[in-house]
Every structure is written in structure tokens, then in C-alpha cells.
Amino acid sequence: MRVLITENSRLYSQLLDNIFRELGFSRDICYNIEVAYTYLESEKYDLICINQYLQDKAGIELVKYCNNHLKNEQTPIIFLTSDKYDIQEVESQRISEIVLKINPQQISAQIARFVERYLDPLFNAGRVLLIEDSIKIASVMLGYLKSAGYNVLHFRSGEDAWAAFKTESSYGSAKNAFDLVISDILLECEMSGIELVKNIRSLTDARGCIPIIAMTGDNTDKLRLNLYEIGVNDFLEKPFLTKELLIRIRNLVSNKRLLDKVHDQRRELFVLATTDKLTGCHNRHSLMDFSIDFFSQAAQFGHPISLLVLDLDHFKLVNDTHGHSMGDVVLEAVGKLLNASFREDDLVARFGGEEFVVLMNHCDAENAKIMAENLRRKIEQLKPGDIKITASIGIASMGIGQNVNFEALFSLADEGVYKAKNRGRNRVVYRPIG
């Protein structure tokens, strides 16, 4: 990315140079408008930063020039000022952000926030679901939205929009997810805009939290309050100003993307906290936490649970003979196999060292024995790093009507592993309750 900095103070030009360098920009710096003109003639910029006062003219003159310049007429402009600039003068021009020169920290923070919200690819454009039954109004809005870079899916009826929205598999921060819904409230169809909003807000996943703008010609306080109560984020009265519409859309989409980013980071932290990095299985702490719900639900709804404990045979010999790095290759391969061999509702965990535990939901003793034997054969055929490995497996099951906890079932399955080792390894031993 490239920025043009026009600043008459050498102190502030150095500060801005440092700020934009940290943000990853290539920088062109000048102190007056005449030099700025030469830069603008030869370069297409991603951002232009203009001070209110320059050596030869007022900075607003350079803003006007940029607004009518073919190469840079759409380039975002940051306007720096040491006082509260005449708001009417600013609003008559295309200025993206006004930065007051309060202190270096404030300037840096505000510019960084602006760059993230307006130049980061994460926040560029977005996907919009538009519901408008007037062909004329829809045509105008589609033109505005598409020219601003938005990907728009338009429907004339609430029923068709709802059918498309509820079957949408991508949501949240997914690339093809909707970022905003804009709906007329009075639609000439069975499903009104209000019903559509209520349906969207009834969804329990991230789709139900999507920002919604309502449009109507009715501007009564009662309707406004009703719309906000059912979950509308913003309200536009027809006819609306184009600039106001685009600003409101941009703000809602940007805020939605920021929340998506926070949720993604939280999910990543959760995965890091619950996953064994080497094998991709749950870690021991995660196993102990989730096992409580497993056994609680089994007792409440009366379904069986089986627990499998797996210990790799002679794993110390693998480390001593081939080195710990090859031992890690073996563990990684076994973890991958385990994750691929069980259902989504099962819980696969690395308990420690070369020992793994699998909690199998809705699985009785007979099915557990079959699954354990199949797993034993797969491990024997695995040969990670061309090393032959085997495993001793112990299993135990809690049948319908029985009531034991994780520790009791684990103890039985662990005894099964011990007996499998004593009987020559590479085998499955089932240990019943009682």
C-alpha cells in the first residue's frame, strides 16, 4: 500500500512517516501543494493524508483537487487539523477521516483504526441481502451498492429472501457469508419485512446476529420503536440520501466484520486451549471437562457410553532407537488416524505420552469391541516413518440403566490395557462393570 503525506511541519511529517511505516505503507512526503500535484500525476495512492495548513495553500484546496482527479478521486483522504475545522467546509468535500492533532498517541491510534476499518481487505465491501418489491427503488439501490463494491443478492418477496437466507451454509466470517440485510418493511407479499426480521432473529447461530437495516416511508415513533424492539439495527426513511445510506451500510458491515474477527480469535484460543498440538486430538484437560457432560447426558437420557484406552506398545523403544522426532511422527500419525476413525459425537483425546482415550457416545459394549478391533488392525497397518507399531487397547462400557462416572469407566478400561500388555500386547481386552 502507498500513502501520500502532505504536512508542513517536519516534526509531524516524521511522526506520520513512522506511523505509516509501522502500518506497512510505502510513503511519499511533501510540504506544499505544488509538489503534491506532481506526485498525484504520477502515482495512484491507496491513502492520502493532508494537513489543514500547508506551506503555499490551505490543505482543503488539495482535497478539492483530489476529488476531481481521475487517478485518485476515490482514494480515501485523512484530513489533519489542530482545531475543530469548519464542519460545513469539510462536509462539502470527500474527506474520509478528520484527525485532530491532540498528541502522537491519539494520532497513531486513530490512523491505525482507520486503516484497519477502511483499507484492510477484511473490511472491504461485503455481501448484502436486499429485499425491495419496488423495481424502480431496487434498481437505484443496486446501482449504488454495486458501484460501492458490494455483492448484492436481491429479492422482491420476503418468502424468497427467507428461503435463501435460512439455507445459507456460510455465515459469520466465512468468505461467502451475508454481512448485512436491507429490507423494505411494507412488502407486497404474504411475508412482511417485520416477519422476515423476526425469522432471522429466531436463528440461534451467527446468522441470527446479522445487522439489519429497515426501510419504510412510515416515520412514526411507534413503528420505529417496534422495529428496534424486534431487532433492527438501523432505520432509513424513504426517500433516503445516497451518501447517508452508504455510510450507514459501511459502518454496520465494518462492525459486523470486527465482531466476526473477535469471534474467530476466541475460537482459535479455545482450540489452542483444548487441543493437543502434536496429534490434533483433545488434550487431557479438555477430556476431563467434556466427559462430565457425556456422562450427565447418558444418565439423563438413558443411552450407553463406551470408553477406550489405547497405549502404544514398546513406544520407549521407538524413541530410543529412532529418536524423539520420529516418536513425534508416530504420535502424530496415530492421532490423525484416531480423529478419522471415530464419529463427530465421539471425543478423541491424548491422555499423556503414548496413551490415548476415546469416549464413544451412544455406543454399547458389542459395537465398542468391533470398533476397537478395527482400530487395532489399522494401527498395525499404519507403519508411520516405515516403523511397525502396535497398540494394546482396553475398553469398558456403561449400559442403559447403569450409572458410573468417568473415573470408574476409565479405571476398568485401563485395567484392560494392563491385561492386554500381559497377554502379549497388540490386542483388545474388554472389562465389564461389576
N, C-alpha and C positions, 0 to 999 in steps of 0.2 A: 504493500500500500504506500501511496505517496501523498504528502501534505505540503501545501504552500503556506508558509508562516510570514505574515506581514505585520511587523511590530517595530515601532520607532525607538523603543528602549532596548539598549543592548543587554541590560540585566534580564528583562523579561524574555527577550528573544533567546537568550541562553537557557533560561528556565523552560521555555516551550520546546526548545530543541531537545533538552534532556527528557522531558515528558514524552514527546512523540517517539524518541529513540527507544525508550523503555517499552512503548506500545508496539514497536516493530515497524515504524514508518521510515521511509526514505524522506529526507527533509530538504526543501528549498526555502531559504530565508532571505527576505529583503526588508528594507526600511521605508520605502516610498512606493507610491502607486505606479510611477513610470516604469520602474524595474519590474514590478508585479505584472504589468501588461506584457512585458517580453516573455516572462515565464509562462503566462497563461496562453500565449500564442503558440508556444512550442510543446506544452505538456497538457495531458489530461489527468487531473488530480482526483484522488479519492476523497480528499477533505481540504477545505481552505479555511485558514484561521486568520481573522482580520482584526486589528486593533481599531478602536474608535478614532484615535488620533494618529496620523502618520506624518512624515516629515514635510510632505508637499500638499496633501489634501486630507479631507476628512475620510475616515475609513468607509463611511456609508456610500461614498462615491464608487469605491471599488466593489462594494456589494452590488450596486446597480449595474456596474459593468459586467460582473459575473452572471447576473440574472439574464442578461441579454447576449451572453457569449455562447456560441454554438457548442464549443467543446466542453464547457464547464457549467452550462445553465442548470444542470440537475445535480451538480456536486454539492454536498452538504456544507454549510457555512457556519463556523463558530465565530461569534462576534464578541470581542473582549472590550470591556469598558471599566473605568474606575468609578463611574457614578451610575445612577439609575437613568438610563438613556430614555429619551422621549419615546414612549411606547407606540404612539401613532406612527412615528417615522419608521420604527422597526417593523411594525405590522404591515406597512405598505410594501415591504421588501421581503424577499425569500431568505429568511435567516433561520437556521435550524436550531441554534442554541445561543443564548446570551450568557457569558461568563463574567461575573464581577471579579475584579482584582482585589480580593479581600486578603488572602495570604497564599503562599505557594502550595500548601497542603490542600486548601479548598480548590484551587485552580486545577491541580493534578487530579484530585478525586472526581471533580465534575467532568473534566475532559475524558477521563477513563470510563466513567459511566456512560457518557455519550457515545464513545467509540464502541463499547460493548453492545449498547442497545440499537445503534443505527448502522454500524458497519460490520459487526460480527455476522458471518453467514448464518449463524443460528437464528438471528432475528430478522433476516431479510425476507420480505414478502410474507407468504403464508397461504394456507388453503382455506377458502371461505365457502360456507353453505348459504346460499341466498334463496329466500322464499318470498316471491313477489308475483302477484297474479296480474298486475298491470304490465302489458308488453312494453308500453312506452317508458314507464319508470324503470323497469328491469333492464331495458336496452341502455338507458343512460347510466345506470349504476354499473352494469357490466363493463361499459366503456371506461368509466373512472377507475374501477378496481383493477381491470386488466392492464391499464396504462400505468398503474402504480406497482405492477409486478405481482399481483395476487392471482392465484389459481382458483377460479370460481366455478362451483357447480350450482346451477340454477334450476329451481322447480317452481311451478305455478301453484301447486297444491300442497297443503300440509301433509296429506296422506302419503304422497310420493316422496316428499322430503324425509318424513319419519321412517319410511321403509328403507330408504337409502342409508340414513344415519344409523339406525339400530343394527343394521347388518354390517356396518363398517368394522373391519377387523383391526385396522390401525388406529391407535389413539394415543394420547399422551404425547411423548416426544418423538414418536415414530415419524419417519420422513413423510409418509403419505397421509398423516392424520389431519383431520379438520382442526383449524386453530380458532375459528370464530363462526357463529351462526348469526345471520342478519335476517330477521323475519318481519314481514308485514303482519299486523295483528288482525286486521279485518280481511280475511281471505274469502273468495267466492267458492268455497268448497265445504265439505262436511267438517273437516278438522280446522278449527280456528288457530290463529297464531298462539293464543293463550294455551290451548290444549297441547300444541306442539311443544311449547316451553315446559309445561308440566310433565310431558312424557320424557323429555330429555333429562330433566332434573330428577326423575324417578330412577334413572340408571345408577347402579351402585359402583361402577368402575369409573375410570378417569373421563370417559365420555360425558358423564353426568355433570362434570365440573367445567365444561367448556364455556367460555364467555359468550353471552348472547346480547345482541342489540335489537331492541324492538322499534318498529316504525309504525306510525299512525298519524292520521290527520286530527284525531281527537286528543286535545291537550288538557283535559280536565284533571284536576288533582286526584279525583277518585280513581281514574284509570291508571295514572302514574303510580300511585301507592299500590294498587293491585298488581301491577306489573313487577314492581320491585319486590313485593311480598312473595310472588311465585318464583322469583329467582332471576329476573332480567338484570343484567349488569349496567346497561345504559339504555337511553331512550332518545329517539330522534323524531321530531315533529316534521311532518311534510308540509310544504317543501323545505328541504334542508340545504345548507350551504355545502358545496363540494369540499372545500378546504376543511371545514369542521368535521365532516364525515370521515375524511381520510385520516385526520389527526386522531379522532376517537378510535377508529379501527386500528391504527398503528399502535396506540397506547395499550389497547386491550390485547392485541396479538403479542406485543413485546412482553407484557406482564405474564401472559399465559406461558410464553416460552421460558421466561425466567423461572416460573414455578416448576415447569417441566424439568428444567436443568437442576433445580434443587432436589426434586423427587428422584431424578436419576442418580444424583450424588448420594442421596440417602440409601437408595437400593444398592449402589456399589459398596457403600460402607457396611451395609447389612450382609452382603455376600462375603466381604472380606472377614467379617466377624464370625460368620457361621461356617465357612468353608476351609477345608484343609488345602493349602496352596499347592502341594505337590500332586495330590491324587484327584483333586476336584470333588471329593466326597465331602459330606458334612464333617465337621470336627467333633471332638468328644463333647465339648461344651454344648454345641447345638443338639447333639443326640440326646443329652440329658434333659435339655429344655423341652424339646418336641415330644419326647417319649411320654411326658406327663399327659399331654393331650391325646396321644394314641391310646393309652390305657383308659383314660377317662371316658372317651367316646365309645370304646369297645364295651366297657361296663354299662354305659348308659343305653346303648342301642343293641347290645347283645350280639356282637359279631366276633369271630375268632381273630386272634393275632398270633403270628409265629415270629420267633426271634432266631436269627442265625449268627453264630460267631465263627469267624474264619481266621485261621492262623497259618501263615506260610511256613512250610516245612524247611528246616535247615537254612533259614534266611541268614543267620550269622555267617554261615559258610560262604554264602554268595558275597557278602561284604568283605570277608577275609580273603577270598580268592580273587575276586574281580574288582574290588574297591567299592567305596560308598557311592560313587557316582553311578556305577552300574546297578547298585542296590536301589538307587532312586529311580532308575529306568524301569526296574522290575515293579516297584510300588506304583509308579505312575501308570504302567500298563494294566496292572490288576485293578486299580481304581477306575480306569476307563472302562474295563470290562464289566465291573460291578455296576457302574452307572448305566451301562447299556443293557444289562441283563434283567433289570427289575422295573416295575411299573412306576408311574409318576407318583402314585399314592404311597409307595414304599419309601423308607428312609435308609439310605446307604451312608455309613459313617466310617471313618478311620478312627479306631478307638485308641490307637497308640502303636508306635513301632510298626510291626508287620501284621498287626491284628485289626480286623475289620468286623463291623456289626451291621446287620441288616434287619430292620423291623418291617415285617410284611403284613400289611393291613388286609382284613377280610381273607385271611389265608389259614386253613386248618392244617392239621398235622400231616395228612397224606399229601396234600399239594406242596407243603413245605419240604417234605422228603424228596419229592420229584425235582423241585427247583434246586435244592441243594446238590443233588446228584448231578444234574445238568451243569451246574456251576463248577463242580469239582472236575468234570471232564473238560470243560472249556479251559480251565486254568492249566490242566495237564498238557493241553494242545497249544497253549499260548506262546511259549518259548520267547519271551522278550529278550532282545540282545543275544539271541541264539542260546539262551540259558534255559535248561529244563527246570521247571519249578512245579511243585505240587502244593496242595493245601489240605489241612485237617479241619473238618467242619463239624461243629456241634449245633444241634437245633433243639428247640423246645417250643411248645405251643400252649396257648391259653384257649380252651374251647369255650363254646357257648355255655353260659351258666357258671363258669369258673371265674374266680376273682383273685388274681395275683398282681403284683406290681412289677415294674421293670427289673428291679434288683433281683427278685426271686427267679424270674424267667431267664435273666442273663446268667445267673449262677448255675442254673440247670444246663443251659447251652454251653457254658464254659466247661462244665464237667464233661460234656460230650466231646469237646476238643481234647481234653486231657486223656479220655479213654481212646479217642482216635489215634493220638500220638502213641499210646502204649500198645495199640494193636497193629502198629507198623506204619502209621501215617497214610496220607493220601486216601482218606475215606471219610464217610459221613456217619455220625452217631447221633441217634435221636434219644433225648432224655425226657420221659413223661413226667407230669406233675404227680406228686404223691408216691 
